[in-house]
Amino acid sequence: MTNPQLAHLILRLGLGVNMLMHGLTRVFNLSGFAEKMAAGFTETVLPYP
């Protein structure tokens, strides 16, 4: 494996783990996440369900 290939692998693994952990924290507190997102959009032109 060449150095650029190794660098690419490490970067992809690091980003993948970061995104996985970020998503898992939201899954276990989905209602709280949804309430915070809805509160953040109250002053916008987007419709509220």
KEKE-3310 file (N, C-alpha, C; in steps of 0.2 Angstrom, whole numbers, plus 5000, padded with zeros to 4 digits):
npx = (5004:5003:5009:5000:4988:4987:4985:4973:4964:4965:4960:4947:4942:4942:4933:4922:4920:4918:4906:4897:4897:4892:4879:4873:4872:4861:4851:4848:4842:4831:4818:4821:4831:4823:4814:4823:4827:4815:4812:4822:4818:4807:4806:4807:4803:4798:4786:4777:4774)
npy = (4994:5011:5027:5038:5030:5024:5036:5040:5030:5030:5043:5041:5031:5038:5049:5041:5035:5046:5051:5041:5040:5052:5051:5041:5046:5055:5046:5039:5049:5054:5061:5072:5078:5081:5090:5101:5104:5108:5119:5128:5131:5139:5153:5154:5153:5141:5128:5122:5107)
npz = (5000:4996:5001:4999:4997:5009:5017:5012:5016:5030:5032:5027:5036:5048:5046:5043:5056:5064:5058:5061:5075:5078:5072:5080:5092:5090:5087:5099:5106:5099:5100:5108:5099:5088:5093:5096:5084:5078:5085:5082:5069:5070:5067:5054:5036:5033:5034:5048:5055)
capx = (5000:5007:5007:4993:4982:4986:4982:4966:4961:4965:4955:4940:4940:4941:4927:4916:4918:4915:4899:4893:4896:4887:4872:4871:4870:4855:4846:4845:4838:4827:4813:4825:4834:4818:4811:4827:4827:4809:4813:4827:4815:4801:4806:4808:4797:4797:4780:4778:4768)
capy = (5000:5017:5032:5041:5025:5024:5042:5040:5025:5033:5049:5039:5028:5043:5052:5037:5034:5052:5052:5035:5042:5058:5049:5036:5051:5057:5040:5037:5055:5057:5066:5079:5081:5084:5096:5106:5106:5112:5126:5132:5133:5142:5159:5154:5153:5134:5126:5118:5102)
capz = (5000:4995:5006:4997:4998:5017:5020:5010:5020:5037:5032:5026:5042:5053:5044:5044:5063:5066:5056:5064:5082:5077:5071:5085:5098:5088:5087:5105:5109:5093:5102:5110:5093:5084:5097:5096:5077:5076:5089:5078:5063:5071:5065:5047:5032:5032:5037:5054:5054)
cpx = (5005:5005:5001:4987:4981:4983:4975:4962:4960:4960:4948:4937:4938:4935:4921:4915:4915:4907:4894:4892:4891:4880:4869:4869:4863:4849:4843:4842:4834:4822:4816:4828:4829:4815:4816:4828:4821:4809:4817:4824:4809:4800:4808:4802:4795:4790:4781:4772:4764)
cpy = (5006:5022:5036:5036:5025:5030:5042:5035:5027:5039:5046:5035:5033:5047:5048:5035:5040:5053:5046:5037:5048:5056:5045:5041:5053:5052:5039:5043:5058:5062:5073:5082:5084:5090:5102:5109:5110:5119:5130:5134:5137:5149:5160:5153:5146:5132:5122:5113:5102)
cpz = (5000:5000:5005:4998:5006:5020:5018:5015:5027:5037:5031:5032:5047:5052:5045:5051:5066:5064:5060:5071:5082:5076:5076:5091:5096:5088:5094:5109:5103:5095:5104:5104:5089:5087:5096:5088:5075:5079:5085:5071:5064:5068:5057:5043:5031:5036:5043:5054:5060)
residu = (MET:THR:ASN:PRO:GLN:LEU:ALA:HIS:LEU:ILE:LEU:ARG:LEU:GLY:LEU:GLY:VAL:ASN:MET:LEU:MET:HIS:GLY:LEU:THR:ARG:VAL:PHE:ASN:LEU:SER:GLY:PHE:ALA:GLU:LYS:MET:ALA:ALA:GLY:PHE:THR:GLU:THR:VAL:LEU:PRO:TYR:PRO)
# end
